Amino acid sequence: MHARLREVWAGRRVALCGADAALLRWTRALLTALNADAHVPETAVGGWSGGALREAFSRHRAEVWICAGLPRAHSLAIAREALVLLADSLATAQAYGVRCVLLMLGDGAYRDDDAPWGCRESDPLGGRDADGFAQSCLRLLAEGFRAGHWGKALPVAIAHYSEGALTCGGTPGISPAQAWLNALTRGDAPPLPEQAMPFQHPLEVAGGALLAAGRLLSLPLHGGDTWNFGVPAQGWLSSRSAFLALAEAAGFAQAPHNTGGPAPRIPRLDSEKARRHLGWRTAYDAEATLRLLAAFDGQDAAYASQAEDYLMEISKPRA
């Protein structure tokens, strides 16, 4: 896995943008560790603009466009704006000769309280909220571009990840582990849900997504594919066990906590396809991920250090 990533991405010119600023920064750190030439326009962190991407495609001559997270759509009006922006960006990428597009989408497209537990590539898309609707339409639009419905086919890889599982450097409102760490620092007693919870380092998602895009670059006649990079069994812990592991790693001997209600149900993205066809595997279990969160200080050096350590971990032979 490590050798294939380095072979594909070393020296590759990449334009990066995304609404998920943490995932974008981790993806950039991983690309830098792989010796890729990653360019992030200033307006591309927390979103993107057509002008910023056009400049990246023309001046930077990017071969690959990677979008880490799409804007949240809390209304259908915002969803329509996101659709127009994505369509314009895909057309711009096509016009400037971009060879491959990688969209990293959260599990909003699967969010539906009435849906059965579990998500696979064949599951129907679309939740009952505007965000789920937007994610569904964005994916269908991207699939249209890769199929050539809007002219020449543009290879597109779509990587799904569970937003609620991303642990290291994530948004406190999305990442329970980050919220716990903040509460521990303040001396508060955060509530602990009763259910098991997933924990996943963003580098695991970024590594899998880069494998998927690399496959498209190696097989240019292939129009694209959709992949899940969910949390394996070893990435789940009871909330109490996870909280105690995080508190110990952060140096809090006796951490207070409150008993909370059941955790919201989180889709379990079935990643067997990525394991079987891409050779993707995770490097960290839940406890290791929590230890990395406790050691992370948000500085550029921390991103670089953990990205290098991740590449070392996936270069080790399978047990």
C-alpha positions, 0 to 999 in steps of 0.5 A: 500500500505504501509503495503504491501510494508513493509510486503514484503520487510522488511529483504529482501536481494536485489542487486541493480544496474542501469544506472539511478543513481538518480532512483537507489539512491531513490530506495535504500533509499525506501528499507532502509526505509522499513528495506530491506537489500539493497546491491549496488556494487561500480561498479553498480552505473551508470551501472553494470558489470557481476562480480559485480552482481555475487559477490552480488548474491554469497556473499550477497545471494541476493533474488531479483535483481533490475536494475534501468535504463539500459544503453543508446544505441546511436548505434546498437553496444552499443545496442547489448552489452547491450543485451549480458550483460543483458542476462548474468546477467539474467542467473547469477541470475538464477544460484544463485537462485535469486527469482525475477528480477525487471527491471525499464525501461524508456519510450525509448521503446515507443519513436517514433515521428510518434506514436499516443499520449498515451502508454498502456501495449498493445502498440507495442514497438520500436522507430526509434532510437537505444535506442528505439530498445535496450529497445524493445529487452531488454524487449523481452529478459527479457520476454523470461527468465520469460517464460522459453525460456532459461531454467527454468523460472525466474520471471521478473517484468518490470516497465516502467516510463516516464524519462522526468517526474522524477523531484527530483534529476534527471539529468538536461538534462532529468529533466526540473525542475532540469534544471530550479532550476539550472538556478534560482541559477545562475540567468539565465532566462530559456525558458519555453515551451508552453505545459503542462509538467509532474512532478513525484517524483522518489519515486512514480515510486520506490514504484510502482515497488516494489509493482509489484516485491512484487506481484511476490514474493508472487505469485512465480508460476506467470512468471512475468508482465509488468506495467506502472507507469506514471504521473496522471492528477494531476502531470501535470502543464503548464510550467509557473505555474510549474516554478513559483511554483518551484521559490516560493518554492526555495525562488526566489520572481520574477523569470525571464523566457523566452518564449520558443517553444512547449515542446517535446511530452512525452508519457503518460503511462497509469497506470490504470492497476497498480492502479487496480491490485496493488493498486498503487497510487501517493502521490504527485501532481505536486506542491508538487513534485516541493516543494520537489525538492526545498528542496532536497540538494542531501545529504544522509539524504535528500534521507532518510528523503523524503523516510520516508515522502513518506511512511507516505503519502501512509499510510494515508487513501484515501480521 
